[in-house]
Amino acid sequence: MRLQPPRTWHIIILTLIVALGVYIYTFAIPAGRISLARKTADNFHIVSVNADGLRYPFFGTAFHLHYDIGALTYDHFTLGDYFSLDDSPLVLVNETGEKGTLVIGISLKRGQLIDKPDGTLVNLYFKSDREADTVKDSTFSFSNTVFSTFDEKRVDVVGIVYQ
């Protein structure tokens, strides 16, 4: 019995299946999430910016965080448990000229990477004169988001979901 070479349509279908798999892995399945968690402690409303399920090593992230200026006033930040003492990331948290917007950037030194999928990147502390229930309903949102890894140079990662 002699084997027949595959027909052209078999090759086309196989190629389409492989391309669809690569597309789904790259774009449809998130490469990780940067999410927010909130709590109240010691007269502060604390917003934690968390990494969840990162599939790429962390080199840096930057984003704008919008918040309700009627309910909150930004006070300070602390570094989260995602980083060890040896990591020494450069961190910028700055209010923009637009009230209610923080510009946040976190970066490691050139060539340094952290290959952990989960942890708190930064904790943001807000004060308020309002009652906790009013602040609890205030909204936060991301814009101008970027997540980077490092491979001979900085590379922006597609597919990180900021929510």
N, C-alpha and C positions, 0 to 999 in steps of 0.2 A: 504494500500500500504506500502510495506516494503522498507526502504532505503538500497541500496546496498553499501558496503564499496568501496572506490575508488580503481580503478585498479592500479597496480604497475606502469604502464607507466605514469599515471597521476601524481603520486608522483615524478617520475624521471623528468618529464618535468617541474613541478613546482620547484623542487630543482635546476634544471639547470637555469631556469629563474631568481630565486633569486640570485644564484651565479654569473650570468652574470651582474645583476644589481649592486651587490657589487663590482665586478671587474671594471665596468665602472665608478662608483662613486669614487673608490679608485685610479685607474690608468689612465683611459682615459680622465676624466674631470680634468683639472689642479686644484690643491689645492691652487692656487694663482700664481702670477707672481712677479718677481723682474725684473724691466725694467729700461732702461736708457732714459733720456731726455736731450737734449743739448740746450744751449743758450749762447749768448755772452753779457757780461756786464762789464763795468769798466775795460777794457783792459784784461779781463779774459775770457776764454772759460770754461763754467761751465757745468759739467755733473752731473745731479741729478740721484741718485739711488732710484727708487720708488717701493713701495709695492702696488700691485694692486690686489684686490679681494682675500685677504688671508682668507682661511677657517679655519685656526688654529691660536690660540693665539701665538704671537711673543715672543720668549725667546732670540733668537739670530740668526745671519747669518754670514757666512764667505765665501769668494770667492777671486779669483784672477781676476783682471781687466787688460786686455791687451790693450795697446793703441799705436798709431803711434809716436815713439820717434823722427822721422824726422820732425814732425809737431808740437809736443807738449812737454812741460816740466811741470811735476807735481809741484804745488806750496803749496797748503794747502787744508784743508777741513773744512766744518762747519756741525753741526748736523742739520737734517731736521725737518720739522714740525710734523712728526709722533710721536715724543717724546715730553713730557711736561717737565717742569723744575724739577718735582718730580721724573721722571724716572731715571735720572743719569746713562745712559748706559755707559759701558766701550767700548771705540772705539779705534781700532788700524788701522792706515793707514800707510803702510810702503812700500817703494820701495824695491824690491828684488835685488839680485845680477844681475838678468837678466834685462837689461834696457828695459823700456816699459811695466813693469808689476808691479802693485800695489797689495799687500796683504791687504785685508780689512776684519776686524772682528768687529762685534757689538754684545754685550751681555749685558743682564740685570743681576741683582744680583739673586742669587739662590732663586727660588720660585716666583720671580716677573714675571708677564706676562702683555702683552698689547693685548687687544682683539679688535683691529681696523683692518678693511680690507684694508684701503688705506692710503697713505701718503708718504712723502719724507723721506727716512732713512738718507741719507747723501748727501751733495753737495761737489763735487770735483772740485777744481779750477786749471786750467792749463794756462800757458802762452805760447805765440808763437811769433816768429819773422815773421811768414808768414801772408799773407792776410787771412781774415776771410773765403773766399770761399775755399781756399786750406784746411783749418782746418775743414771746414764743411764736406768735403768728407773723412776725416780721419775716420778710423774704430775703434770700441771698441768691445771687446768680453770678455765673462766670461769663467772661467774654475775653477775646484776644488770647486764647489759650495756645500753648505750645509745650510739648514734652520732647526732650532730647536724650539721645544716647550718644556714645562716642565710639567711632571705629576709624581710626587714623585722623578723623576730624569730627566735629559735632554733626550729628544727623538727627533731623526732626522725624519723629515717629508718627505715622498715620494710624488712626484707630484708637487713640486714647479718648475715652469718654469722660467729659467733665460734667458732673451733675451735683 
